[in-house]
């Protein structure tokens, strides 16, 4: 099983007093899964609906962070250069 690791930096500004979630949507072939870590939280994006999310409380002025992403290649796929497979969206709670 081949895994690739990447860091993704981001900044979110929100005025939602309930905070927000980062939602991760389907990864595509040639990847079979993605593990996303943000501080002490983690989400596994794999199989079926491929939808996972992490939440963050309200922070005045916005917040910045870094996601640690581990991508798993599907069985039988050769290592190579592939498009970024993971979609990330921020939504207020």
Secondary structure as UniProt FT lines:
FT   STRAND          3..12
FT   TURN            17..18
FT   STRAND          20..25
FT   TURN            29..30
FT   STRAND          31..38
FT   TURN            39..40
FT   STRAND          41..46
FT   TURN            47..49
FT   STRAND          52..56
FT   TURN            60..61
FT   STRAND          63..73
FT   TURN            75..76
FT   STRAND          87..92
//
